[in-house]
Amino acid sequence: MKAWSLNTAVATVVSRQRFAEEERTPASGGRPERNPALAFRSIGSAALKALLAALLFAAWAARAATSAPSLTVPPTRGFPGQTVSVPLFASFPTNAPRNVVALQADIGFDPASLSSGTPLPAAALSNQVLASSQPASGVRRVLIYSLNNTLFTNGVVASLPFSISPTARGTMPLTLTNVVMASASGKSVVSTEFSGYITVEPVYPRPDGDVDVFLRSVVGKTYVIQATTNLVQWVNILTNTATSGILTFTDPNAHLYRYRFYRAVPIELAPSLSLAGSQGHTYIIQATTNLVNWVNISTNYQAGSAIAFTDPDASRYARRFYRALLFDAETGGWIGTLTLSPAGAVNFTFGAVAGRTYVIQATTNLEQWVNLSTTVATNGSLSILDTSATNFPYRFYRVRVAP
């Protein structure tokens, strides 16, 4: 016979267009100002994403199929006030002689937004020498050559570090010019180049469907990251401590929603509270402004005698009341592993509260439930034995708190 336990699960819904909301703290102190819609990004439908992916693949395939070697600076994501490493990619077609032993290229950039560091050799270089200079403002020149005429191979030939201005936003072009490739005989080799860019966007949809987000922050402060689809109901998605002026995080559930807004609430603005509880149990923390309509704000596992939690939304209300509901009481008890005895009886345990009365029920169709027993817990768990299980090919169980 087969046996299952039913336990409660919660599901939410998610987005493809995204907003990011940053918080600005006035110089005079007090409540932060929220700037709703500092950034907006539309990813589009799944069909559009698939089309874009196909086009991107086709573009790269076309590059690989060209009869001429190529040099590429791919699109790269960066963050304000940080340094990003941009790869310089060399590609040599399989349908043409591989005879390039040296190359030179200029990478143009906006010096108001970017500053260029010294390039570093990358994985595709073996016996080549890399040299660089800045012949003019906003130009980084890269020269790669071999003293023994070692041929180039496909791959990243250099890593180009760029420091991004703290105020930079948007797309900053990286333009390849003056590309020269040469053979061992000193002759010029015809080549193509593909320029790229560094993008600095608060909300950045990744190819895998996740969304990377950055918000302004203060070093050392801890923030509760929240998300919403309507700017009214906010849900906590994680808690981060800022290690720089930019707080970065990834929302792995973003692909589930049509659109989503984000904000970072400093933990110091949220009151920390504690309620009495029983060790080893899980509680649902609820809040209300009128003692009638309660909303869930978090679920806490209690490891000690006090339930500690933070309400990051407290500043939105003139007053708020709190309570902690035993999770076992809400779900009717969390059933543990079910075991089947050699005689066919089913045994299981579930979390309980001493002194509370529980009704154990069973069903074969999830519609008609029958009471198996009513028992009073004397400690934190109860053990149940269903000897009538042998009369059924399968059975489901649940535990309810007696009124």
N, C-alpha and C positions, 0 to 999 in steps of 0.2 A: 504494500500500500504506500501511497505517496502523501506527504503532508507539507503544507506551506504555511508560513506566517505572513500576515498582512501588516505592513507598517506604512506610516504616512510619508509621502514625498511631496515636495513643492517644486513647481516649475515656473519659470518666468519667460518673458518674450523679449527680442532685441533689434539692430539697425544697420543701414548702409550709408545714410547721410549722417554726418556727425558734426556736432558743435563741441567746442571746448569752452569752459567758463573758468576764468582765472579770478582770484581774489586780490584786491588791492587794499592794503591797510593804510588809512589816512595818517599823515604825519602827526596829527594831533592825537592819535590813538583812537580808541573806541571801536565801534562795530565796523568790520570790513565792508567796503563797497564791492558789489558784485557786478562784473561786466559781462552780461549774458551774450554771447554771440561774438566773442573775440575772434573765433575761427570757425569756419564751416567747410566741410569737405563732403562732396557727394561721390559715392562709390558707384552708384547705379545698380541695376538689377544683376541677377546672377548671369543672365544671358549676355549682358554688356561686359561683365567681367570676363566671361569665357571668350568673347570676341576679342577683347583687348589682349588677353593672354595669347590667343591664336595669332594675332597680328604681331605681337612682340616676338613670338617664336619664329614667325615667318621672316621678320626683319633680320633676326640673328642668322637664320638659315640662309637667307640671301647673301649676307655678309660672308658666311663661311664658303658659299658656293662661288663667290667672285674669283676671277682669275688673278687678281692682284692682292698682295699683302695689305693688311690694314692695321691701323692704330686706333684704339677706341678709349674714350673716357666715359664710363657708364654713369648713369644717374646715381647719386649717392645722397643719403639722408644725413643731415647734421642738426646740431642744437646750438642755440644762441650762447656765445661765450665759451664754446668748447672747440676742440680740435678734432677734425674728421680726417681719416685717411682715405684718399681716393685712388683706386687702382688704375694703372695705365696698362691696357691689355693689347698685346700684339697677336695677330692672327695671320697664318700663312696657309694658303690653299693647298690642298692635296693634289690638285690637277695642274700644278705649275712647279717649276724648279725652285727648290728652297736654297736661295743663295744670298740671303741678307746677313751681313756680318756687323753692320753698324747702322745706327739710326739717330736722327736728331729731330726734335719737335719743340715748338713753343706752345705753352698753355696760357691763354689769356684769361684774366679774371678781373672782377671789379675790386680795386684796392680799398674802396670805401666800406666794403662788406667783408672782404676776405684778405688775409695775409698768408703768404706762402712760406712754408718751411723747407728744409733741405730734403729732397727726395731720397728714398732708401731703396736698395736693390730688393727685388722680389723673387719669388720661387722659380720663375722661368729663366733666370740668369744663372750661368755656371762659371764660365771663364771670361765673362765680360766685365768691363769697367764702367761705372756710372759716374758721370760728372754733371753738375748743374750750375746755373747762374741766373741772375735777374738782369737782363740787358736793359729793361725799362720798367717803369712802374706798372704793375698789373700784368707782368709777363714773367713766367717761369720757363727757362730753357732747360731741356734735358738732352744730354748726349750720352749714348751708350755704344761702346765699341769693344773689340777684342784684339788683343795683341798677337794672338795666334790664329786669327780668322775663324773663331768658333761660330758656327751658324746659330741663329736665333731659333727658338722653338715656340710653339703656341703657349700662351699663358700670360700671366701678369709679370711684366718686366720691371715695374717700379711702383712704389707706393708714394703718393703725393700728399703730404700733410698740409691742410689748410686750417688756419684758426679763424673762427667765425665771430664777427662782431656781436656783442651782447644785444644790440638793437636790430640785428638783421632778421628779416622775415621774407618768406616767399622763395622764388627760384633765382639762383645766381649762376649764370652760364659759365661753363669752362670750355673755351673755344680752342680747338687744335688748329694751328697754322704752321706754315714753313716746315712741313713734315718732309724729311729727306731720308731715304733708305739707300744703302750702298752695298755692293757686292765686294768680294775679295779682290777683284780687279780694279776697284775704285769707280766702277760705273754706277750711275744712278739707277735705282730700281723703281719702276712705277708703282705707286701705292695709293691707297685711299685712306681717309680719316673720318671718324665719327665723333663729333663733339658731344659733351654731356653737360651736367649741371649738378650743383648742390642744392637740395631743397630743404628749407627750414619752415616746416608747417607744424602748428601745435597738434593737429590731428592728422595722422599719417596711416592710411589703409595699407596693410601689407598684402603681398600676393596670396598668402595662406588664409586670408579672411580676418585675421586678428587686426586690431588697431593699436598703434603706438600713439601715446599722448604725452605732451609735456606742458607743464604749468609753472608759472613763476613761484618761487618759494624762498624761504629764509633758511640758511644753513643751520642745521641742528634742530629745527622745529619738526614736530611730528604732525602729519596731516591725515585726515580721513578722506579718502578718495570716494566720491559719490557720483552716481549716474542717474539719469532720468530720461524719459521720452516726452514729458509734458511740462517740465519746469515746475511741477507742483509736488509730485511724489518722488522723493529721492531715495535711492538705496545705496547702502555702503557696499563697496566692492573690494576695498583693501585699505590697509593703513601703512603709510610710508614715512620714514624719517629722511628729510632732505640732507644730502651731503654736498650740495652745491646750490647755486641760485636757480637751478632748473630741476623740477621734480618730474621724473620720467616714470611711466608705467605702461603696461600692456593690458588691454581688455580682450581676453580670449573669447568672450561671449558676444562681442560686438556684431559678428556676422548674423546673429539671430534676430537683430532688430532692423527696422527700416531706417531709423535715425536715433541718435543718442546725444545727450548733452553731458558734460563732465564738469566737476568742480572739486577743488581741494579745500577742505575746511580745517584750519589749524586746531589741533586737539586742545589747545589752551583755552579756546573759545567755547569749548563744550564742557559742561559740568560733569565731574566724575562723582558717581554715587555708589552706594553699596546697600544691599538688602540682606536680611538674614536668610540662610538656606541650609539645606542638609547636604553634607559631604557626599560626593559620588553621584549626584543627580544632576540632570539637565533642566534648566529653567528657560521659559520664554519671558523676556522683559517686555512689558507693555507700558504705554503712556497715554494720557488723556488730558484734556483741558476742562472737561465737564463731569468727570466721574461716571459718564454713561457710555460714550463711544471710545473704546480702547483700540489702539493700533499696536501691532508688534514692531519693536525697533531692533531687537537682537535676540539671539539664542545663546545662552552661556552654559558651559559645563562647570559645575560647582566642585572645586577641589578642596575647599575649606568651609568654614562656617559662615563666610560672608560672600555675597555675590557682587563683584565689582564690575561696573560697566560705565560707558560714556555715552552721552546723548549729544551728537554733533549738531542736531537741529534745534536744540533748546532755545537758541537766541531768536528763533522765529516766533516764539510765543511769549505772551505776557506772564503766563503761569503754566505749569505742567505738573501732573501727578504721575507716579510710577507704581508698578506692582510687578511681582515675579510669580508666574504660574509654573507649577511643576510640569515639566514636559510629559512625564509619565501619565499625569492626570489628564492632559489634553489628548493624548493618543490612545489612552486605555491601556498603557503598559507596553514596553518594548520587548517583544518576544525574542528570546535568544535561540540557540541551536535546538532543533527538534531531533530527537533520536528515536529509533524504532527498536523495540526489544525483540528477542527471538520469538516471543509469543504473539507479536503483532501489536502490542500496546505502544502508544506514543507518549513520550515524556519531553517536557520543555520547562524552562524557567523564564521569568520576566522580572524586570525591575519594579520594585514596589516601595511603598512608604509604610512604615510600621503604624498599625492602628487603622489603616484604610481598608475598606471592604471592596473586593473585586468580584466581578461576574465573568466567568470563563465561558465563551461561546464557541460553537462550531457550525460549519455548514459544508455542503457539497456543491452549491451552485452560486454562492456569494449573494443570495437574495434572502432565503429563509434561514435564519440563525436560530439555533436552539441552545438553551443554557445547559452547560455540563455541570457546573458547580458554582457555589458562592463561598468565598473564603476571606478571612481577615488576615492581613499580613502582620507578622510579628517582628519582621526585620526588613532589610533592604531588598529582599528577593523572595519569590514564591516558586515552588516546584509543583508542576501539574502532571498528573498521570491519567491518560485517557485509555481505559481498558476496552471501551466500546469501539475503538478505532478499527478493530478486526472486522466489523460489520460493514465497512465501507471500502470501496476501491481507492478512494482518496478523500482528503478532508482538509478544510481550511480552519484556522483558529484566530480568535481575537480576544482581547481582554478589555473589559470596560470597568470604569469606576462606578460602584453602586451609588445611587442617589442618597 
